């Protein structure tokens, strides 16, 4: 292996870490409500997020098997994979928000965006750390992120369901005392 190949590999890993951090920040800024729900799920319901992430590995495994089949199955498999990837990024933005809150609360004088930037970079750099990050932190973090993303989307769907209307016409118009 030549020095140029080593430098190319290091540059590629650095590129992946920075683009992952950028994607996390973009999702956190574009869908802040969903990212905050993912933060709540990952922070307050960590065990449930891990279980949901492990459960999501089953449809992902089926989708990976479907990609090897007929064109329609390939299409459906890729839809499942892309939806899972989007959910994973949503959950990762929630974890970056957790880190952001903890970094901002540690006495640093950072803006919200600065805290989010730092949280995303810390999370991404942790995933890219050789051996410990790759084989220990990465699987646990990504499974937790996937579960937090799924649970955030489910909780958003429940929150979007309108409750039964409360008709208080008489009290709103001052007729009832």
Secondary structure, 3 states (H helix, E strand, C coil): CCHHHHHHHHHHHHHHHHHHHHHHHHHHHHCHHHHHHHHHHHHHCHHHHHHHHHHHHHHHHHHHHHCCCCHHHHHHHHHHHHHHHHHHHHHHHHHHHHHHHHHHCCCCCCCHHHHHHHHHHHHHHHHHCCCHHHHHHHHHHHHHHHHHHHHHHHHHHHHHCCCCCCCCHHHHCCCCC
